[in-house]
Amino acid sequence: QVQLVESGGGLAQAGGSLRLSCAASGRTFSTVTMGWFRQAPGKEREFVAGIPWIGGGSPVYADSMKGRFTIYRDNTKNTAYLQMNSLKPEDTAVYYCAAEFALRGNSASPTGVKYWGQGTQVTVSS
């Protein structure tokens, strides 16, 4: 059974940092794209960042995350990470780990994601 388990969410102050982790199990994910989406209350789920499989290209970020967020993966641990710096109150959302989906430019559609984690809450106070 495939599982994606997120950790690392919580409360941060504006300007602070958090690191999210996504541990995958049930199969190897080294050959597929992994990434993160988020969903704020009353809003649609949106793409945050994605990282292709080895040799598949560079990480991709939504415009509002560029320069603040960094996505990386450790295929030996079947784990993806999202380092979030310079956090803003508008970053408050539930963050979902995603695996096996297509990147299109600097975005991706949540409807194309094959595997989802359960989500982890990130709250940024002003």
LUMROBA-872555 format. One record per residue (C-alpha): x, y, z. Coordinates in nm, 4 decimals. Layout:
// residues N
<pt><X>X</X><Y>Y</Y><Z>Z</Z></pt>
...
END
This chain:
// residues 126
<pt><X>0.0000</X><Y>0.0000</Y><Z>0.0000</Z></pt>
<pt><X>0.1404</X><Y>0.3356</Y><Z>-0.1059</Z></pt>
<pt><X>0.1589</X><Y>0.5987</Y><Z>0.1646</Z></pt>
<pt><X>0.2882</X><Y>0.9551</Y><Z>0.1791</Z></pt>
<pt><X>0.3294</X><Y>1.0845</Y><Z>0.5335</Z></pt>
<pt><X>0.4000</X><Y>1.4532</Y><Z>0.5920</Z></pt>
<pt><X>0.5576</X><Y>1.6038</Y><Z>0.8998</Z></pt>
<pt><X>0.7080</X><Y>1.9330</Y><Z>1.0063</Z></pt>
<pt><X>0.4095</X><Y>2.1643</Y><Z>0.9914</Z></pt>
<pt><X>0.3190</X><Y>2.3946</Y><Z>1.2747</Z></pt>
<pt><X>0.3166</X><Y>2.7556</Y><Z>1.3802</Z></pt>
<pt><X>0.5732</X><Y>3.0113</Y><Z>1.2675</Z></pt>
<pt><X>0.6040</X><Y>3.3867</Y><Z>1.2852</Z></pt>
<pt><X>0.6207</X><Y>3.5986</Y><Z>0.9750</Z></pt>
<pt><X>0.9760</X><Y>3.5936</Y><Z>0.8453</Z></pt>
<pt><X>1.0416</X><Y>3.2581</Y><Z>1.0067</Z></pt>
<pt><X>1.1115</X><Y>2.9144</Y><Z>0.8632</Z></pt>
<pt><X>0.9698</X><Y>2.5651</Y><Z>0.8634</Z></pt>
<pt><X>1.0773</X><Y>2.2451</Y><Z>0.6924</Z></pt>
<pt><X>0.8236</X><Y>1.9911</Y><Z>0.5755</Z></pt>
<pt><X>0.9093</X><Y>1.6275</Y><Z>0.5139</Z></pt>
<pt><X>0.7244</X><Y>1.3695</Y><Z>0.3067</Z></pt>
<pt><X>0.8166</X><Y>1.0075</Y><Z>0.3678</Z></pt>
<pt><X>0.6956</X><Y>0.7703</Y><Z>0.0979</Z></pt>
<pt><X>0.6434</X><Y>0.3991</Y><Z>0.1391</Z></pt>
<pt><X>0.4932</X><Y>0.1123</Y><Z>-0.0530</Z></pt>
<pt><X>0.7006</X><Y>0.1630</Y><Z>-0.3665</Z></pt>
<pt><X>1.0013</X><Y>0.3579</Y><Z>-0.4842</Z></pt>
<pt><X>0.9378</X><Y>0.7124</Y><Z>-0.5992</Z></pt>
<pt><X>1.2811</X><Y>0.7830</Y><Z>-0.7413</Z></pt>
<pt><X>1.1456</X><Y>0.7649</Y><Z>-1.0971</Z></pt>
<pt><X>0.8490</X><Y>1.0013</Y><Z>-1.0573</Z></pt>
<pt><X>0.7926</X><Y>1.3671</Y><Z>-0.9826</Z></pt>
<pt><X>0.7247</X><Y>1.4570</Y><Z>-0.6205</Z></pt>
<pt><X>0.6068</X><Y>1.7868</Y><Z>-0.4890</Z></pt>
<pt><X>0.3864</X><Y>1.9972</Y><Z>-0.2689</Z></pt>
<pt><X>0.0492</X><Y>2.1638</Y><Z>-0.3022</Z></pt>
<pt><X>-0.1378</X><Y>2.3726</Y><Z>-0.0484</Z></pt>
<pt><X>-0.4944</X><Y>2.4669</Y><Z>0.0273</Z></pt>
<pt><X>-0.6060</X><Y>2.7639</Y><Z>0.2330</Z></pt>
<pt><X>-0.9580</X><Y>2.7856</Y><Z>0.3789</Z></pt>
<pt><X>-1.2115</X><Y>2.8697</Y><Z>0.1113</Z></pt>
<pt><X>-0.9571</X><Y>2.8409</Y><Z>-0.1681</Z></pt>
<pt><X>-0.8688</X><Y>2.5801</Y><Z>-0.4242</Z></pt>
<pt><X>-0.5682</X><Y>2.3551</Y><Z>-0.3848</Z></pt>
<pt><X>-0.2689</X><Y>2.5146</Y><Z>-0.5556</Z></pt>
<pt><X>0.0724</X><Y>2.4035</Y><Z>-0.6727</Z></pt>
<pt><X>0.3686</X><Y>2.5023</Y><Z>-0.4560</Z></pt>
<pt><X>0.6748</X><Y>2.3184</Y><Z>-0.5880</Z></pt>
<pt><X>0.7762</X><Y>2.0058</Y><Z>-0.7726</Z></pt>
<pt><X>1.0958</X><Y>1.8118</Y><Z>-0.8242</Z></pt>
<pt><X>1.1375</X><Y>1.5669</Y><Z>-1.1113</Z></pt>
<pt><X>1.2993</X><Y>1.2272</Y><Z>-1.0920</Z></pt>
<pt><X>1.6775</X><Y>1.1975</Y><Z>-1.1274</Z></pt>
<pt><X>1.7821</X><Y>1.3493</Y><Z>-1.4573</Z></pt>
<pt><X>1.4355</X><Y>1.4778</Y><Z>-1.5257</Z></pt>
<pt><X>1.5112</X><Y>1.8460</Y><Z>-1.4851</Z></pt>
<pt><X>1.5335</X><Y>2.1142</Y><Z>-1.2220</Z></pt>
<pt><X>1.2903</X><Y>2.1873</Y><Z>-0.9410</Z></pt>
<pt><X>0.9939</X><Y>2.4050</Y><Z>-1.0289</Z></pt>
<pt><X>0.8246</X><Y>2.6630</Y><Z>-0.8082</Z></pt>
<pt><X>0.5070</X><Y>2.8640</Y><Z>-0.8220</Z></pt>
<pt><X>0.5914</X><Y>3.2309</Y><Z>-0.8720</Z></pt>
<pt><X>0.4997</X><Y>3.3409</Y><Z>-0.5200</Z></pt>
<pt><X>0.7361</X><Y>3.0806</Y><Z>-0.3682</Z></pt>
<pt><X>1.0443</X><Y>3.1475</Y><Z>-0.5798</Z></pt>
<pt><X>1.3402</X><Y>3.2572</Y><Z>-0.3737</Z></pt>
<pt><X>1.1700</X><Y>3.1626</Y><Z>-0.0461</Z></pt>
<pt><X>1.0981</X><Y>2.7900</Y><Z>-0.0749</Z></pt>
<pt><X>1.3367</X><Y>2.5097</Y><Z>-0.1676</Z></pt>
<pt><X>1.2299</X><Y>2.1577</Y><Z>-0.2580</Z></pt>
<pt><X>1.4691</X><Y>1.8669</Y><Z>-0.2557</Z></pt>
<pt><X>1.4583</X><Y>1.4913</Y><Z>-0.2242</Z></pt>
<pt><X>1.6625</X><Y>1.2066</Y><Z>-0.0838</Z></pt>
<pt><X>1.5889</X><Y>0.9041</Y><Z>-0.2978</Z></pt>
<pt><X>1.7832</X><Y>0.6756</Y><Z>-0.0632</Z></pt>
<pt><X>1.5212</X><Y>0.7568</Y><Z>0.1998</Z></pt>
<pt><X>1.2273</X><Y>0.7846</Y><Z>-0.0409</Z></pt>
<pt><X>1.1668</X><Y>1.1282</Y><Z>0.1129</Z></pt>
<pt><X>1.0980</X><Y>1.4754</Y><Z>-0.0219</Z></pt>
<pt><X>1.1433</X><Y>1.8000</Y><Z>0.1683</Z></pt>
<pt><X>1.0181</X><Y>2.1560</Y><Z>0.1446</Z></pt>
<pt><X>1.2289</X><Y>2.4203</Y><Z>0.3160</Z></pt>
<pt><X>1.0176</X><Y>2.7311</Y><Z>0.3651</Z></pt>
<pt><X>1.1921</X><Y>3.0575</Y><Z>0.4547</Z></pt>
<pt><X>1.0710</X><Y>3.4158</Y><Z>0.4852</Z></pt>
<pt><X>0.7247</X><Y>3.2892</Y><Z>0.5636</Z></pt>
<pt><X>0.4276</X><Y>3.5205</Y><Z>0.5216</Z></pt>
<pt><X>0.0801</X><Y>3.5067</Y><Z>0.6782</Z></pt>
<pt><X>-0.0584</X><Y>3.4295</Y><Z>0.3324</Z></pt>
<pt><X>0.1423</X><Y>3.1059</Y><Z>0.3346</Z></pt>
<pt><X>-0.0996</X><Y>2.9748</Y><Z>0.5973</Z></pt>
<pt><X>-0.2604</X><Y>2.6603</Y><Z>0.4559</Z></pt>
<pt><X>-0.2705</X><Y>2.2842</Y><Z>0.4722</Z></pt>
<pt><X>0.0281</X><Y>2.1559</Y><Z>0.2773</Z></pt>
<pt><X>-0.0054</X><Y>1.8282</Y><Z>0.0901</Z></pt>
<pt><X>0.2712</X><Y>1.6071</Y><Z>-0.0370</Z></pt>
<pt><X>0.2082</X><Y>1.4740</Y><Z>-0.3866</Z></pt>
<pt><X>0.3716</X><Y>1.2097</Y><Z>-0.6023</Z></pt>
<pt><X>0.3520</X><Y>1.1076</Y><Z>-0.9664</Z></pt>
<pt><X>0.2175</X><Y>1.4028</Y><Z>-1.1589</Z></pt>
<pt><X>0.3142</X><Y>1.6134</Y><Z>-1.4579</Z></pt>
<pt><X>0.4866</X><Y>1.9487</Y><Z>-1.4357</Z></pt>
<pt><X>0.3803</X><Y>2.2076</Y><Z>-1.6914</Z></pt>
<pt><X>0.6062</X><Y>2.5082</Y><Z>-1.6963</Z></pt>
<pt><X>0.6172</X><Y>2.6407</Y><Z>-1.3404</Z></pt>
<pt><X>0.2914</X><Y>2.4766</Y><Z>-1.2385</Z></pt>
<pt><X>0.0981</X><Y>2.1528</Y><Z>-1.2093</Z></pt>
<pt><X>-0.2658</X><Y>2.0604</Y><Z>-1.1769</Z></pt>
<pt><X>-0.3861</X><Y>1.8860</Y><Z>-0.8610</Z></pt>
<pt><X>-0.6258</X><Y>1.6790</Y><Z>-1.0724</Z></pt>
<pt><X>-0.3313</X><Y>1.4934</Y><Z>-1.2246</Z></pt>
<pt><X>-0.1751</X><Y>1.3809</Y><Z>-0.8982</Z></pt>
<pt><X>-0.1761</X><Y>1.0065</Y><Z>-0.8443</Z></pt>
<pt><X>-0.0745</X><Y>0.9926</Y><Z>-0.4769</Z></pt>
<pt><X>-0.1508</X><Y>1.2347</Y><Z>-0.1924</Z></pt>
<pt><X>-0.0413</X><Y>1.2662</Y><Z>0.1661</Z></pt>
<pt><X>-0.2864</X><Y>1.3464</Y><Z>0.4430</Z></pt>
<pt><X>-0.1743</X><Y>1.7075</Y><Z>0.4745</Z></pt>
<pt><X>-0.0015</X><Y>1.9094</Y><Z>0.7433</Z></pt>
<pt><X>-0.1126</X><Y>2.2474</Y><Z>0.8756</Z></pt>
<pt><X>0.1182</X><Y>2.5465</Y><Z>0.8435</Z></pt>
<pt><X>0.0124</X><Y>2.8625</Y><Z>1.0246</Z></pt>
<pt><X>0.2090</X><Y>3.1857</Y><Z>0.9944</Z></pt>
<pt><X>0.1313</X><Y>3.4636</Y><Z>1.2379</Z></pt>
<pt><X>0.1918</X><Y>3.8293</Y><Z>1.1634</Z></pt>
END
